[in-house]
Amino acid sequence: MQLKIGLNLWANSVVPSLLPFFIATELLCSTNIINILGNFFNIFMKPLFNIRGEGSFALIMGIISGYPTGAKIACKFRQDNICTKEECERLLSFTNNSGPLFIIGTVGISMFGNSTIGLLLFITHILSCITVGFIFRFWKFNNVTSLDSSEKNFNMTKTEKNINFLNLGEIIGTSITNSISTILMIGGFVVLFSVVISILNSSKLLQLLAVLISPSLECLNIPCDFASPFIIGFIELTNGISAISTIHFKQISLNIVATAFFLGFGGISVMLQVFSIISKTDLSAKPYVMGKLLHGLIAAAYTYLLIYFVPIFNFNL
């Protein structure tokens, strides 16, 4: 049953909200857009995030496309020597994010039945993403490294590509193939962890774990009803948020704050997807793990503040 739920979530929610953006990202990587954005956004990226302007492509596409686009681009930048190792690790900490279609469409409208909730979650998600990026500007701050001239020339060759009528079909085909490969990988993780959740549930291990963490939740004035969905959310993002959205609680703000945390954190499933991508490079996973945990906590804090201090987002009224 849980396998069927996982497949439905992937087919009906993940694929429509991510696949078009994955294809668009792959197509844009075949243009000169990275260098254009680098020249334009260098004035903002360097002082805010201590990353050269080209990193803005990872930030923008990570926000627009969703998991795991930001991580893919950061690792590609390292493989192509577009950014230094330290810059790519800083990018990993804050550019791998949930996309607007997933947050507003899937989470807000489909799960919570309210587009304003989706808008609130997207706003706090982006604000916390920028906050984490600013914090991680100090990551390995004293390690001053730069790309040598040969690497810079190599970068220009790699990123400056001309699309014409003759190679358009090949580029589109490659973009679609790469995007489908990524979406299938995500589907595999969603289904795998749906099965894991099903095994935990049927073996009563999920209920046992819920009982174990319930005292900690009670100390935070969180009802025990959230225990199982919290565990599911730590394991797999989509299933976890779906479970949280179905909890009937008088103060729906608690559901929303919890959802904000898991959207920022991403869950173990997304983390393992990113690890599989990072493994092809010499980048450390440490800034990613630290960044996502910070992202979740800061997003939850921002969401709480907006709900209680901005009338339009006060869903408890």
N, C-alpha and C positions, 0 to 999 in steps of 0.2 A: 504493500500500500504506500509506504513512504517512498519507495523507488518511483512509483507512478507520480506522486506529488512532486518529487524532485525533477522528474522529466517535464512535467507540466509547467513548473516554475521556470525552468530553463527555456523551454520552447515558447511559452507565452509571455514571459517577462524579460528574460535576459537577452535572448536573440534579437527581438525587435528593437530593444533600447540600445544595444551595443554594436551589432553587426554593421549598420550603415556608417557609424562613426569610425569603426576600425578600418573599413575600406577607404573612407575619406582621409584618415591619417596616413595610411600606406601611400595613397596617391600624392598627398602633399609632400611626403618624404622624397618623392621623385622629382620635385621642383626645386627652385631656388629660394623657397619660402624661409628656410632656416636661416640663411645668411641675411635676408631682408629683415626678418624679425630681430636677428642679432644686432644689426646696426640701429634699429629703431628703439629697442627696449634695453639696450646696454645701460642707458642713463638711469633706469629704474632697477634693473636686476642686480647690478654691482653693489650699490649702496644698501639695498634692502636685504638681499640674499647672499651677497658675496659670490655671485656666479656670473659668468659672462653672458652677454645678451642672447646668445643662441639658446641658452637654457629656457628662455621664455616659451619656446615651441613645446617643450616637455610640459611646462606649467599649463599653457593654454589647452593643449590637446588632452592632457590628463584631466582637466576640469570638464571639458566638453564630452570626451569619449567615455570615461569611466575606467574601472579596474579592468586589466592591469596595464593600460596604455602608457601611463606615466613612467612606470618601471621599465617597460619595453624600450621607450625612447631614451631614458637615462642610460640603459645598458648599451643601446646602439651608439649613443654619443661616446661612450667609453671605448667601444670596439673600433669606432671610426676616428678616435682621437680628436673629437670635436671639443670636448671639455676634459679637464684634468680629472684624476681619480678622486680627489677631494671634492671637486665641484659636482661630479656625478653622484657621489655619496650624499651630498647635500640635496641634490635633486630627488634622490630616492626617498628622503625623509618627508617630503611634502607634496610631490607632484602626482603620486598615485592615488587617485580619488574616485569617489562615486560620481557618475554623470548626472546631468539635469533630467534626462528622460527617465532614468531609473528612480531618482529621488522624488521628482514631482509627479511623474506619470505612474510608475509602478507602486512606490511606497505611499505617496500622498493620495492619489486618486484611487488606485486599485485596492490598496490594503486599508488605508484609513478612510477612504471615501470623501476626502476633503483636499482640494488643490491648495488651499491656504496653508495647511499643515506641510505639504510638500514644499511650498515656497519658503516657509520658515526654516525647514530642515536644510534646504539648499543654501540659503543665506548664511546660516551658522556654519555649515560645512565649509564654505569658501573662506569665511572670516577666520576660522580656526586653521585652515590650510595655510593661509598667509602668515598667521601668527607662528605656526610651527616652522615655516620657512625662515622667518626672521630669527627665531631662537637658534636654528641650526646654521645660521650664517657664521657662527663661532665654532662650528665643527672643524677640528684640526686647523684652527685659525693660524697657528704658527708654522704650519707646513706649507711653505711658499713654493709652489711648483708651477711651471708654465709649459706650454707646448713649444717645442723648438720650431725653427723656420720650415724644416722639411715636413713636420707634422701639419703645420698650418697650410702649406701648399697641398698636402694630401687631403686636408679637410675641404679645401675649396674644390678640389677635383671630385671628391665624393659627394658633396652637397649640391654642386652646380650641375644640374642635369637638364638636358633639353628634351622636352616632349614634342614630338612631331607626329604627323599622320602615320608614318611608317612604323614607329615603335609604340603608338598609343595602345593598340590591342594587347601587345605583350605586357606593358606596364599595368593596364587594367586587370589582365588575367593574373599577373603575379600578385597584385594588391588583393584581389578576391581570394586567391589561394591562401595567402598568408593570414588574411582576416578569418577565413573559415577554419584554418588550423588553430588560431587563437580561441575562437568561439567554441570549437569542439573541446579544446583543453579545459576551458571554463566549465562546459557542460559535463565533462568527465569528473571534474572536482565536485560540482554540485551534486551529481548523481551518487558518486562515491560517498560523500559525507552525508547524503540523505540516507543511504544504506547504513552508515555508521550510527546515525541518530536512531534509525529504526531498530537496530540491534540493541542499542543502549536502552531504548524504550521497552522492547519486548522482554529483555532480560531483567527489567526492573532496576538496572544500574542508574538510569536517568533519574528515577524517583529517589534512589538512595543518595545520589549526588545532590539532588535538590534539597533533601532533608539536611544534609551536611552543611550546605551554604545558607540555609534559611535563617539561622541565628545571626549571621553576619548581615543579612539583608534587613532583619528586624532592628538591628542596631542603627541602621541608616533610615529607619521608618519606611522601608519598602515592603509591601505585602508579600507573603510567601508564594502567592500565585505567580510571581515573576521569576521564581527560582529556576524552574525547568526551561522557560524561554530564554533566560540569561545563559544557561549552559549551552543551549542550542545555538544561540547567537555567537558565542565564543567559538563554536565549532564551525558553523556555516552561516554566512551573513543573511542570505535571502530567506532561508527557512526560519532563522531566528527572528527577523523582523516581522515575518508573516505571523509567527506565534505571538509576538508581543502585541501586534495590532489587534488580535482577537481577544485579548484580556479585557473583560468588562470591569472597569474600575471607575469610581465616581470622578476622580481627578485624572482626566485623560492626559494632562500635562506630564504625568509620570511615564506613561507609555511613549510620549513624544521625546522626552529627555533621554530615555533608555535607547530609543531608536537612533537619536543623534549620536550617542556614544558608539553604537555598533556600526553606523555608517562611516564614522571616522576611523574606527579600529580595523574594520574589514573582516575580522574573524580568521581562524586558523586556515581555512580553505584558501582564502585570498593570499594569506601569508606564504603558504606553500607554493601557490602559483608563481608568486614573485621570486621565491627561492629558486625555483626551477629556471627562471630567466636569469637571475643573478649568477647562477652556477657557471654560466658560459663566460664570465668576466672575472676580473680580480677584485671586484668591489666587495666591501664588507656589508653584511646584512644587518649589522648592529644599528646603524642610523635609521634604517627602515623600520625595524621593530620598535625602537625608542620613539621615532616620529609618529608611528601609527597609534601607539598607546597615548602619547600626548595629544594627538589629533582628536581621539575619542573623548578624552577628559575635557579638553578645552571646548569642543563642540557641545558637549552636554552642559557645560557651565554657561556658554553663550545662549543656548536654547532656553535654559532656565531663566536667565536674566531677561530675555526678550519676552517670554511668556508672561512674566510677572510685572514688567515695566512698560510694555508696549500694548496698549488696549486691543489693537486689531488681532494680536496673537494670544490673547487671554482666552484659551479654550475651556477654562473651568467655569466661566460665567454661564 
